Amino acid sequence: MNGIEKITQRIRNDAQAEIDALLLEAEKKAAAIAGEAEAQATEKLRLGRKQNAEAAELHENRLISAVEMEARQMTLAAKQEVLQECFDMALKKLLALEEDAQVELLAGFAAKESESGREELLFSAETAQKIGEKVVQRANALKAGAKFTLARETRETDGVILRDGNVEINGSLAIAM
C-alpha cells in the first residue's frame, strides 16, 4: 500500500468511525422521537374514542398512519442531519490536510481519473499558487506518460478540475462526498 492509499484509508477509517458514532446517536434520537410521537398518538386515540364511538376506528387508523408517517419523516430528517454533519466533518478534515497529503490526494485523483494524461489541472487561485505545480508534477509521476499542465485559469473549487478541450472532470472534494 503506497503513501496516498494509506492516507486515504486512514481518512476513510476515521470518517467511518465518526459516521458510525453519529448514526448510532441519530438512531437513539429517532427512537426517542418515535416514542414521543407514539405517546401523543395514544392520547389522541383515547380522546377520539371518547368523543365519537362510531368514528373511533376510522379516526384511529388515520391517526396511526399519520403518526407513523410523521415518525418516519422525523427519523429520516434526523438521519439526514447526522449524515450531513458527517460529510461536513469529513470535508473539513480533508481541507485541513497537511500540504504533502493534499498534493498526494489531488495528484492521485488526477492520475486516476485522467483519460489522456494531457489534461490541464484547474484549482482555486489559492491552491494553484500554493501547491498547483507540485500537484502537476506528482500527477505526472503517478501516471506513466502523462503530461499534465497547470491551467492559467482558476476556479472556485476545493479540489481539482481536469480539463481536456471542452471536457471537464470535476474533482471537488465536496462533490465527491
N, C-alpha and C positions, 0 to 999 in steps of 0.2 A: 504494500500500500504506500503510495507516494505521499508527499507532504500535503498536497491540496486535498487528497482523499481523506487523510487523517483529520485535517482541519474541518473539512466538510462533514465528516462522520461525527466528530466531536460536537460540532454545532447542531447537527441533526439530533444527536442523542440528548444534548442539553435541552433543545427546544421540545423534543418529545416528552422528556421528563416534566417540563413545565406544563405542556399541554395536558398530559395525563393528570397532573395535580389539579389543574384548573377545571378539567372536565369532571373530576370527582367532586370538586366543590360545587360545580354547576348542577350536578345530579342531586346533591344534597339540598341545594336551594330549590330545585324543581320539585323535589318530594315535599318540601315544606309548603311550597306554594300550592301544590296539588292537595295536600292535607287541609289547608285553609279553605280552598275552593270547595272541597268536598263537605267540610263543616258548614259552610254557607249554604250549599245546596240542600243539605239535610234540613236545615232550619226553614228554608223556603218551602220545602216539600210538606213539612208539618203544618205550616200556616195554610198552604193551599188545600190540604185535605180538610182542615177545619172549616174553611170558608165555603167550600163548594165540593161536596162529596161526589156529585156526578161528574164534575170536570177534573177531579183529582188525578185519575190515571193518565188522562191526556196531558194535563199540566206537568205531571211527574216525568213523563217520557220526554217532553220538550225541554224541561229544565235540566234533566240529566244530560241530554245531548248537548245543550248549550254549555253546561259546566265542563263536560269532557272536552269540548272544542276549546273553550277558554283555557282550560288547564294545559291542553296540548300547545296552544298558542303561547302561553306563558312559559312553558318548558322550552319550546323552540326559541323564543326570544332570549331566555336566559342562556341557552347553549350558544346561540349566535353571538351574544355579548362576550361570553367567555372565549370563544374561538377568535373573535376579533381582537381581544386583549392579547391572546397568544400570538397571533400574527403580528400585532404591533410590537410586542416584546421581541419576537424573533427578528423583525426588520431592524429594530433599534440595535440589537446585538450585532447584526451583520454590518450596519453602518458604523458601528464603533470598533470594528476590527482594526488591528494594527495595520500599518501601511503594507507590509510584506504579505499579510494574509489577504488584504484587499486586492493586491496585484495578482496573487495566485487565483483567487476566486474569479475575478473578471477575465483574466487571461485564459483560465480553464474553460469558462463559458464560451469565450470567443473561439477557441480552438475546437471545442466540441461541436458547436452549432454552425460553424462555418461550412459553406458549401464549396467554395473555391480556394479559400486561403488568401484571396486578394481583396477582401473587403476593407473598407475604411472603418475605423472604430471611432464612434462619437461618444463623448462624455459630457457631463456638465462642465461649465467653464472651470470651476474649482478643481474637479477631479482631473480634467485634461491637463491643467497646469501642474498639479501636484504629482500625479502618477501615470498620466496618459502614455508617455513614452515608455515607461517601464512595463506597462501592460502590453503594449505593442511588441516590445522586444521579447517578453516572456511568452506571449501567444505565438509568435513566430518560432520560438524554440520548441514549443509544445506540439506544433503541427508541422509535420515534415513537408518541406517545400513551400511553406506559407510565406506570403509577402504582405502581411497586414500593414496598413498605414494609419497614422493618426490624422483624423479629419481636422480641417481648419475650423469647420463649423462646430458649434457646441449646441447641446440640447438640455432642456430641464429633465434630467433623469438621475436616478440614484444608482444606476448600473452602467451598462454599456449597450450601444446600439450598433449592430453590424450593418453596413450599407454596401451594396454592390449594385451600382446603377440606380434603378428605381425600386429595387427590392431592399427592404429593411427587416432585420430581425431584432425585436425589442428584448433586451436583456435587463430590463428594470427589475430591481430586487423586489419592489412592491408588487409587481405583476406576477413574478414567479411564485409569490406566496399565495 
